[in-house]
Amino acid sequence: MIRTAIPIRPHTWLIAAMLFAAAALLPSGPAHACACCGTYRVINVESWDVLNVRSGPGVSYQIIETLAPDDGCIVRTGERKGNWVRIMAKGITGWVNRKYLQWVP
């Protein structure tokens, strides 16, 4: 019995080599398992409650968004007034009390 090889196009080998090289360069392991590492998450909020994101640094400012307990991927902008910090989350920018945020390393 004579077997004939299945023809493989030259670009197939090139694509395979590129995918192999890309996979070898991608970070892996526990340090890169977290999509939101280097941001903050909501803490000290009961499971039935929400954290109010306000338009300014204080309870007298309008609520513009809410965050659920343990919500993550919250970025602090660096601006701060007392215990209030300016954040970016869910595509909005607002203010929360820092006692409700925890750093995610």
C-alpha positions as CSV (number, residue, x, y, z in Angstrom):
1,M,0.0,0.0,0.0
2,I,1.4,3.4,-1.0
3,R,0.5,6.3,1.2
4,T,0.5,9.8,-0.1
5,A,1.3,12.7,2.2
6,I,-1.4,15.3,2.7
7,P,-0.1,18.5,1.2
8,I,0.4,21.3,3.7
9,R,0.6,24.8,2.5
10,P,3.7,26.7,3.4
11,H,1.8,29.4,5.2
12,T,0.3,26.8,7.6
13,W,3.8,26.1,9.0
14,L,4.4,29.9,9.4
15,I,1.1,30.4,11.3
16,A,1.9,27.4,13.5
17,A,5.4,28.8,14.3
18,M,4.0,32.2,15.1
19,L,1.4,30.8,17.4
20,F,4.0,28.7,19.2
21,A,6.3,31.7,19.6
22,A,3.4,33.9,20.9
23,A,2.4,31.2,23.5
24,A,6.0,31.0,24.7
25,L,6.1,34.8,25.3
26,L,2.7,35.2,27.1
27,P,2.9,35.6,30.9
28,S,1.5,32.7,32.9
29,G,1.2,31.6,36.5
30,P,-0.6,33.0,39.5
31,A,0.8,36.5,39.1
32,H,-1.1,36.9,35.8
33,A,-4.3,35.0,36.7
34,C,-6.2,38.1,37.8
35,A,-7.7,40.3,35.1
36,C,-8.1,43.1,37.6
37,C,-4.8,42.9,39.5
38,G,-3.5,46.3,40.5
39,T,-6.9,47.7,41.1
40,Y,-9.4,47.9,44.0
41,R,-12.5,46.0,45.0
42,V,-15.4,46.8,47.2
43,I,-15.2,45.7,50.9
44,N,-17.2,46.4,54.1
45,V,-20.6,46.4,52.3
46,E,-23.2,43.8,53.3
47,S,-24.3,41.3,50.7
48,W,-27.8,42.9,50.4
49,D,-26.4,46.5,50.2
50,V,-24.5,48.6,47.6
51,L,-21.7,51.2,47.7
52,N,-22.8,54.5,46.4
53,V,-20.6,56.3,43.9
54,R,-21.1,60.0,44.2
55,S,-20.5,63.0,42.0
56,G,-18.4,64.7,44.7
57,P,-16.5,63.9,47.9
58,G,-19.3,63.6,50.5
59,V,-22.7,62.2,51.2
60,S,-24.4,65.5,50.2
61,Y,-23.4,64.8,46.5
62,Q,-25.7,63.0,44.1
63,I,-25.4,59.2,43.7
64,I,-24.3,58.6,40.1
65,E,-23.7,54.8,40.2
66,T,-23.7,51.9,42.7
67,L,-21.2,49.1,43.2
68,A,-22.1,45.7,44.5
69,P,-20.2,44.0,47.4
70,D,-16.9,42.6,46.1
71,D,-17.1,44.4,42.8
72,G,-13.7,44.8,41.4
73,C,-11.6,46.5,38.7
74,I,-12.0,49.8,40.4
75,V,-9.2,52.3,39.6
76,R,-8.3,55.2,41.9
77,T,-7.5,58.4,40.0
78,G,-5.2,59.7,42.7
79,E,-7.5,62.6,43.6
80,R,-8.4,62.6,47.3
81,K,-10.3,64.8,49.8
82,G,-10.1,63.5,53.4
83,N,-11.4,60.0,53.4
84,W,-13.0,60.4,49.9
85,V,-11.2,59.1,46.8
86,R,-12.0,59.6,43.2
87,I,-12.4,56.4,41.3
88,M,-13.2,55.0,37.8
89,A,-15.5,52.0,37.6
90,K,-18.1,50.7,35.2
91,G,-17.1,53.4,32.7
92,I,-17.9,56.3,35.1
93,T,-15.8,58.5,37.4
94,G,-17.0,59.4,40.9
95,W,-16.2,59.5,44.6
96,V,-16.4,56.8,47.3
97,N,-15.2,56.6,50.9
98,R,-11.8,54.8,50.9
99,K,-12.9,52.5,53.8
100,Y,-14.9,50.6,51.3
101,L,-12.0,49.9,49.0
102,Q,-9.3,47.2,49.2
103,W,-6.2,46.9,47.0
104,V,-6.0,43.8,44.7
105,P,-2.3,43.0,44.3
